[in-house]
């Protein structure tokens, strides 16, 4: 394996670790811990956490796209084996879901917090939770395809 491929693979895996690891933390650790807070405390905290996390995910998405595109071209491009196309397809679906969360749902949270419309904010956070869970499952499946298809 040449150095460019090794660097691209490292960056790709780092981006995946940040994104999927962040979703695991948010969904299984932070969300339950915030459950006892009142909406007036919980929703501004979610707004702040999401704002920071979505910046990290945005960078991770760019790194994953660039490194993944490079790796795909190095391993056959359109003629690459099915696991690479499966990973790419799942990754694109995940990125589209993230884009919807970041640019459609998150602004609803921000507006609800600014207007102190706690029920609206809670509904938007619940939407984020469901979409993050979908992305988390897709991320785990993608990792599974990467690891379990190494014999191909």
Secondary structure, DSSP 8 states (H G I E B T S, - for coil): --HHHHHHHHHHHHHHHHHHHHHHHIIIIIHHHHTTS-HHHHHHHHHHHHHHHHHHHHHHHHHHHHHHHHHHHHTTGGGS-HHHHHHHHHHHHHHHHHHHIIIIIHHHHHHHHHHT-HHHHHHHHHHHHHHHHHHHHHHHHHHHHHHHTTT-
